[in-house]
Amino acid sequence: MIDDIAVWVKVGAYAGGGLAMGLGAIGAAIGEGHTAAQANAAISRNPAISGDILKSMLVGQAIAESASIFALVIAMILLFSSFPATSFVMVWAVFSAGLAMGLGAIGSGVGAGFPAGAACLGMGRQPAMSGRLTTNMLVGSAVCQTPSIFALVIGFILIFTDYATKPLSPTWAAVMGAGLSTGLSAIGSGIGGGFVARASCEGIARNPKAAGPVTNIMLLGQAISQTPAILGLLIGFILIFKGGAASDALAPAMALLAAGICMGIGGIGPGIGEGIASSGGVTWIARNPEEMGVIVRTMLVGMAVAESTAIYAMVISLVLIFVV
Amino acid sequence: MQELGKIHQLIFTIAGYKLTLNLEVMLMTWIVIGLLIVFGWLCASRRAIVPNRFQIVGELLVSKLYELTEDAMGKTLARTYAPMIVALFMFLVLCNWIGIIPHMEEPTKDLNTPLSLGIMGFVIAHYVGIKTKGFKAYIKEYFEPMFFMMPLNLIGELAKIVSISFRLFGNIMGGSIIILVVSYLTYNIILPPFLNAFFGLFVGAIQAFVFTMLTVVYISTQAK
């Protein structure tokens, strides 16, 4: 019987590792392609600084790639570590860890490509600001990676938790739900954060005098548009650590799985929507910095309303976990 | 990699409740507080027209953050709350940076630290809200746009605590996991300094700033 579990844990780990790297490769590649396209546009407009633009493109692509490097790390661990074969839950946990990391890397990869592209284009337009644009791009792309870091954290917790004393029946669904909730909800926030950072790079190139407030509001907008991913992370934590009473009935297990799916899919839209809202805020602050107070207030209120759908999803998830 | 997630705990029971103290986190927090006090003393003990090095750094930090707070909150509120905001930022930066020293751990890696700071910001924000708007207008906001939205508005407010504290915790925790795992996989060759510079210094500073900015914004949105 023990051997049996060991075999299945290996199967789960291989499947999870494959999914992690396969899904994790999607986003970064799209983002990097976008960056390179924008860099070409910038070079054709301003060939004199093609060296600087190329350098900036490579740095931006390297940061966009870090999401898929996280996925690579998880995939390597899943493929080459030996896992304790104490419970069948481990099979689901390693699979779910791979799935979470793979899904979670999509959004951050796509998102981090946007500011890098906009920074290249901005350099072509405003070569004097290239230092400031590079800094802004680095900050923006680094903050874009946050959702994929959340997926990495959940992946690690899933892999290294000890499931020996936990009952199989609801726990397998809980670990799957945790992975899905964190992974799916990270997609929206990653892409949304990218929109904000792109708007700020464009804004600095358009109006270099507004660089200070634009960077600050970008950080604020990115941070708030990560809220859906954080709610997904919270639901993931609750699912992993709550622990249900053992039961052979299918309904409690399905409720936990559904809670993860609900929060995960429910977090995609709000993440993108909040990103669009705050990219608008950042764009228009760059054009009219005097009206910053009003624009920021409107942006925050709009983001709060866009976020409410993520909160509905969280409420339903919590009801599924604790009430149903 | 087994040291991951292992915490030295001191557990004792008082009146039937189990009380857990995370010793490393507490020790590191006290070290950070001690360093900040020393830094403050170095900045302010020998003030002069021609400033010494520490005074320049201190003045730069305080004036920049004060300006930021003033932009968001207005003059009167900033006079009261800017010192707290500046202290919060310096504390968080040092907390996030201390992990790059071997054998030191970031206190922010433990959820308790960001969560308690998040709750602190939340309480201050709502205190400011009640004080500036009056209790009635403050309560009325929860029943907008329709009275049955009250529970969701309430959860929305509580979600702010979750989002601000989990953001910091997740980033610092994730960074330290990546540093640990990648260093382990590459046998500590070449990569660790760069990883520490990126995840420790760069991401740590950004996240400390984001946390501080969000606290400022939460306070200022309650005041309006």
Interface residues (C-beta under 8 A of the other chain):
Chain A: F70 V73 M76 I77 L138 V139 A142 V143 T146 I149 F150 L152 V153 F156 I157 F160 P213 N216 L219 L220 A223 I224 Q226 T227 I230 L231 L233 L234 M292 R297 L300 A304 E307 S308 I311 Y312 M314 V315
Chain B: M1 L4 G5 L68 D71 L152 I155 G156 A159 V162 S163 F166 R167 G170 N171 M173 G174 G175 I177 I178 V181 V182 L185 F198 F202 V203 I206 F209 V210 M213 L214 V217 T221 K224
